[in-house]
């Protein structure tokens, strides 16, 4: 099976490492930038090309790890050659999201969007505990995620890649990244309000924070804050109040805790660590490896439904992002 990595930046290189961890044969890498091709070839020993026309063999699988504005044309190309496709988390407008869903639905191959956060231990345990009714009916949720934007790619300036673009800016990209797993746990919400803007001195014309309020089925209100301002360490703090207790997890402490009515004490405390991050990266490798394993399993079985996300769900998440932004104007 020939795998093509489209885009040899930060995420493309991570996916090469994922495939190595899974014992897959070396992929071919494509990038328009010669420096990235040379760097990936030297570090990982893979063959690279600077144009799709120069590929000597049609790939069976395409992993799209480009900047978000290139996701749609890359998916269209994969569909045109009959390849399976995996697309990194996208942030796009309504029309682009609709078009990607249409392409994937019409394709006889497996075409799925990323949903990496569901593979992190914190969100996975929240999903299981909420489904089991451990804290009763969910009532109120606060969720705060923040990262210092220059920490994403410490080896280059933020104005040299997509996070400085208003349409694909760092905070805007994280909003659907988080709501993808939140909606899996709690259902599809309706937008209530949103405040966003630029309050930092970051050298980019982007919104550096989103304060959003949504209402989930059953009446639970969620206040979700996304920002690219947190330093010296990233922020990930989740707190859910239910009719029978409180569930919370902290990314900084790597800990999940639960208290239930009548106990008066913490009755559950779990370590959420999942290994270490590669040099220059914020998140550990394990969730990305697990996600890639599930995608390749879906490809081997020829069953898109085996993967826990699809472009229809992605379209709904991106519609929520657009609804929130409409409210903020």
C-alpha positions as CSV (number, residue, x, y, z in Angstrom):
1,X,0.0,0.0,0.0
2,X,1.5,3.3,-1.1
3,X,0.7,6.2,1.2
4,X,1.2,9.8,0.1
5,X,1.7,12.6,2.7
6,X,0.5,15.9,1.2
7,X,2.3,18.6,3.2
8,X,5.6,18.1,5.0
9,X,5.2,20.8,7.6
10,X,4.6,20.2,11.3
11,X,1.6,17.8,10.9
12,X,2.9,16.0,7.9
13,X,6.1,15.1,9.8
14,X,4.0,14.0,12.7
15,X,2.1,11.6,10.5
16,X,5.3,10.2,9.1
17,X,6.3,9.3,12.7
18,X,2.8,7.9,13.3
19,X,3.1,5.6,10.3
20,X,6.6,4.5,11.5
21,X,5.2,3.7,14.9
22,X,2.5,1.5,13.3
23,X,5.1,-0.4,11.3
24,X,4.0,0.9,7.9
25,X,6.2,1.1,4.9
26,X,7.8,4.5,4.2
27,X,5.4,7.0,2.6
28,X,6.1,9.4,-0.2
29,X,6.0,13.0,0.8
30,X,4.7,15.9,-1.4
31,X,5.4,19.6,-0.6
32,X,5.8,22.6,-2.9
33,X,8.6,23.9,-0.6
34,X,12.0,22.5,-1.4
35,X,13.4,23.1,2.1
36,X,10.6,21.0,3.6
37,X,11.1,18.2,1.1
38,X,14.9,18.1,1.8
39,X,14.4,18.2,5.5
40,X,11.8,15.4,5.6
41,X,13.9,13.3,3.3
42,X,17.0,13.7,5.4
43,X,15.3,13.1,8.8
44,X,12.9,10.3,7.8
45,X,14.6,8.7,4.7
46,X,11.5,9.1,2.6
47,X,11.1,9.9,-1.1
48,X,9.6,13.3,-1.8
49,X,8.2,15.1,-4.9
50,X,7.6,18.7,-5.7
51,X,4.6,18.1,-8.0
52,X,1.8,15.5,-8.0
53,X,2.5,14.9,-11.7
54,X,5.9,13.6,-10.9
55,X,4.6,10.7,-8.8
56,X,5.7,7.4,-10.4
57,X,2.9,5.4,-8.9
58,X,-0.7,6.3,-7.9
59,X,-1.1,6.3,-4.1
60,X,-3.6,4.1,-2.4
61,X,-3.9,6.4,0.6
62,X,-3.6,10.2,0.8
63,X,-3.0,11.9,4.1
64,X,-3.7,15.6,3.8
65,X,-1.6,17.6,6.2
66,X,-1.5,20.9,4.5
67,X,-2.7,24.3,5.8
68,X,-6.5,24.4,6.0
69,X,-7.1,26.4,2.8
70,X,-5.6,23.5,0.7
71,X,-7.7,20.7,2.3
72,X,-10.6,20.9,-0.3
73,X,-8.4,20.8,-3.4
74,X,-6.3,18.0,-2.0
75,X,-9.5,16.0,-1.2
76,X,-10.8,16.6,-4.7
77,X,-7.5,15.3,-6.1
78,X,-7.6,12.2,-3.9
79,X,-11.2,11.5,-5.1
80,X,-10.2,12.0,-8.7
81,X,-7.6,9.2,-8.5
82,X,-9.8,6.9,-6.4
83,X,-7.6,7.0,-3.3
84,X,-8.6,6.8,0.4
85,X,-8.1,10.0,2.2
86,X,-7.5,11.3,5.7
87,X,-7.8,15.1,6.2
88,X,-6.4,17.0,9.2
89,X,-8.8,19.2,11.3
90,X,-10.2,21.8,9.0
91,X,-11.5,25.3,9.5
92,X,-13.5,26.5,6.6
93,X,-16.6,28.2,5.4
94,X,-20.0,26.7,4.9
95,X,-19.5,26.1,1.2
96,X,-16.1,24.4,1.6
97,X,-17.5,22.1,4.3
98,X,-20.5,21.2,2.2
99,X,-18.3,20.4,-0.8
100,X,-16.0,18.1,1.3
101,X,-19.0,16.3,2.6
102,X,-20.3,15.8,-0.9
103,X,-17.0,14.4,-2.2
104,X,-16.7,12.0,0.7
105,X,-20.3,10.8,0.4
106,X,-20.0,10.1,-3.3
107,X,-16.6,8.4,-3.0
108,X,-16.4,4.5,-2.9
109,X,-13.2,4.9,-0.8
110,X,-12.7,5.8,2.8
111,X,-12.6,9.6,3.2
112,X,-12.6,11.0,6.8
113,X,-11.6,14.1,8.7
114,X,-9.4,14.1,11.8
115,X,-10.9,14.0,15.3
116,X,-7.7,13.8,17.4
117,X,-9.0,15.1,20.7
118,X,-11.4,12.1,21.2
119,X,-8.2,10.0,21.4
120,X,-6.8,12.0,24.3
121,X,-7.5,10.3,27.7
122,X,-9.3,13.3,29.3
123,X,-12.0,13.6,26.6
124,X,-12.3,9.8,26.3
125,X,-12.9,9.4,30.1
126,X,-15.4,12.3,30.1
127,X,-17.3,10.5,27.3
128,X,-17.4,7.2,29.2
129,X,-18.3,8.8,32.6
130,X,-21.1,11.0,31.1
131,X,-22.5,8.1,29.2
132,X,-22.6,6.0,32.3
133,X,-24.5,8.7,34.2
134,X,-21.7,9.0,36.8
135,X,-22.5,12.6,37.6
136,X,-26.2,12.5,36.6
137,X,-27.7,14.8,34.1
138,X,-25.3,17.4,32.8
139,X,-26.2,21.0,33.8
140,X,-23.4,23.4,33.4
141,X,-20.0,23.1,31.6
142,X,-17.0,25.4,31.5
143,X,-14.1,24.6,29.2
144,X,-11.0,26.7,28.7
145,X,-8.3,25.9,26.2
146,X,-5.3,28.1,25.6
147,X,-1.9,28.0,24.0
148,X,0.7,30.6,23.2
149,X,0.6,30.8,19.4
150,X,4.4,31.2,18.9
151,X,4.8,27.9,20.7
152,X,3.0,26.0,17.9
153,X,6.0,26.3,15.5
154,X,8.9,27.6,17.6
155,X,11.2,27.2,14.7
156,X,9.4,29.8,12.5
157,X,7.6,33.1,12.8
158,X,3.8,32.9,13.0
159,X,3.5,35.2,10.0
160,X,5.2,32.6,7.8
161,X,2.4,30.1,8.0
162,X,-1.4,29.8,8.1
163,X,-2.0,30.7,11.8
164,X,-1.5,34.4,10.9
165,X,-4.3,34.3,8.3
166,X,-7.6,35.6,9.5
167,X,-9.6,32.7,7.9
168,X,-7.3,30.0,9.3
169,X,-6.0,31.8,12.5
170,X,-4.9,29.8,15.5
171,X,-7.8,30.5,17.8
172,X,-10.3,30.0,15.0
173,X,-8.8,26.6,14.1
174,X,-9.1,25.4,17.7
175,X,-12.8,26.1,18.1
176,X,-14.0,23.2,15.8
177,X,-11.1,21.1,17.1
178,X,-12.6,21.2,20.6
179,X,-16.3,21.2,19.6
180,X,-15.7,18.0,17.6
181,X,-15.2,16.0,20.8
182,X,-17.6,18.0,23.0
183,X,-20.4,17.4,20.6
184,X,-19.7,13.7,20.5
185,X,-20.2,13.6,24.3
186,X,-23.2,16.0,24.6
187,X,-24.9,16.3,21.2
188,X,-25.3,19.1,18.7
189,X,-25.7,22.4,20.4
190,X,-27.2,25.7,19.4
191,X,-25.2,28.9,19.5
192,X,-26.2,31.4,22.2
193,X,-23.5,34.0,22.1
194,X,-19.9,34.7,21.2
195,X,-17.3,37.4,21.9
196,X,-14.1,37.3,19.9
197,X,-11.4,39.7,18.9
198,X,-7.7,40.6,19.1
199,X,-6.5,41.8,22.5
200,X,-2.8,40.8,22.3
201,X,0.3,42.2,20.6
202,X,0.7,39.1,18.4
203,X,1.9,40.2,15.0
204,X,-1.1,38.9,13.1
205,X,-4.5,40.2,12.1
206,X,-6.5,37.4,13.7
207,X,-8.9,36.9,16.5
208,X,-6.8,35.6,19.4
209,X,-9.7,34.6,21.6
210,X,-13.2,33.2,21.4
211,X,-15.6,33.3,24.4
212,X,-18.6,31.2,23.3
213,X,-21.8,30.1,25.0
214,X,-23.9,27.2,23.6
215,X,-26.8,25.2,24.8
216,X,-26.8,21.4,24.4
217,X,-29.8,19.0,24.1
218,X,-31.3,18.6,27.5
219,X,-30.6,22.2,28.5
220,X,-27.0,22.1,29.5
221,X,-25.3,25.4,29.1
222,X,-21.6,25.4,28.1
223,X,-19.2,28.3,28.3
224,X,-16.2,27.5,26.0
225,X,-13.1,29.8,25.9
226,X,-10.5,29.3,23.2
227,X,-7.4,31.5,23.1
228,X,-3.8,31.6,21.8
229,X,-2.5,33.7,24.7
230,X,-1.6,31.2,27.5
231,X,2.0,31.1,28.6
232,X,4.4,30.0,29.9
233,X,2.3,26.8,29.8
234,X,-0.8,25.8,27.8
235,X,-4.3,25.8,29.5
236,X,-6.8,23.0,29.4
237,X,-9.3,23.1,32.2
238,X,-12.7,21.3,32.0
239,X,-15.4,21.4,34.7
240,X,-18.8,19.7,34.3
241,X,-21.6,20.1,37.0
242,X,-24.2,17.4,36.9
243,X,-27.3,16.6,39.0
244,X,-25.3,14.0,40.9
245,X,-21.8,15.5,41.1
246,X,-18.9,17.3,39.5
247,X,-16.4,16.0,36.9
248,X,-13.2,18.0,36.0
249,X,-9.9,17.5,34.3
250,X,-6.8,19.5,34.0
251,X,-4.4,19.2,31.1
252,X,-1.7,21.1,32.9
253,X,-1.9,18.7,35.9
254,X,-2.7,15.7,33.8
255,X,-5.4,14.7,36.2
256,X,-9.1,13.8,36.1
257,X,-11.2,14.1,39.2
258,X,-14.9,13.3,40.1
259,X,-17.0,14.0,43.2
260,X,-20.5,12.9,43.7
261,X,-23.4,13.9,46.0
262,X,-23.2,12.3,49.4
263,X,-19.5,11.5,49.1
264,X,-18.0,14.8,50.2
265,X,-14.7,13.8,48.8
266,X,-12.9,13.0,45.5
267,X,-14.0,9.5,44.7
268,X,-12.1,9.2,41.4
269,X,-8.6,10.5,40.5
270,X,-7.0,9.4,37.3
271,X,-3.6,10.1,35.7
272,X,-4.2,11.3,32.1
273,X,-0.6,11.2,30.9
274,X,-0.1,9.7,27.4
275,X,3.6,9.8,26.9
276,X,5.8,12.7,25.9
277,X,5.7,15.2,23.0
278,X,8.2,15.2,20.3
279,X,10.8,18.1,20.4
280,X,9.1,21.3,19.4
281,X,5.5,19.9,19.8
282,X,2.9,20.7,22.4
283,X,0.9,17.4,22.4
284,X,2.1,13.8,23.0
285,X,2.3,11.5,20.0
286,X,0.1,8.6,21.3
287,X,-3.3,10.0,20.5
288,X,-2.2,10.8,16.9
289,X,-0.9,7.2,16.5
290,X,-4.1,5.8,17.8
291,X,-6.1,7.9,15.4
292,X,-4.0,6.9,12.4
293,X,-4.4,3.2,13.4
294,X,-8.1,3.6,13.4
295,X,-8.1,5.3,10.0
296,X,-5.9,2.6,8.4
297,X,-8.1,-0.1,10.0
298,X,-11.1,1.5,8.3
299,X,-9.2,1.5,5.0
300,X,-8.3,-2.2,5.4
301,X,-11.9,-3.1,6.1
302,X,-13.3,-0.7,3.4
303,X,-15.7,0.7,6.0
304,X,-15.7,4.5,6.6
305,X,-18.1,4.0,9.5
306,X,-15.5,2.3,11.5
307,X,-13.7,5.6,11.9
308,X,-15.4,7.8,14.6
309,X,-15.7,10.9,12.5
310,X,-17.1,11.9,9.1
311,X,-17.5,15.0,7.0
312,X,-21.2,15.3,7.9
313,X,-20.3,15.7,11.5
314,X,-17.5,18.0,10.5
315,X,-19.9,20.2,8.5
316,X,-22.2,20.5,11.6
317,X,-19.3,21.6,13.7
318,X,-18.1,24.2,11.2
319,X,-21.7,25.4,10.9
320,X,-21.7,26.0,14.6
321,X,-18.4,28.0,14.3
322,X,-20.0,30.1,11.6
323,X,-23.1,30.7,13.7
324,X,-21.0,31.8,16.7
325,X,-19.1,34.2,14.5
326,X,-22.3,35.6,13.0
327,X,-23.4,36.3,16.6
328,X,-20.2,38.1,17.4
329,X,-20.5,40.7,14.7
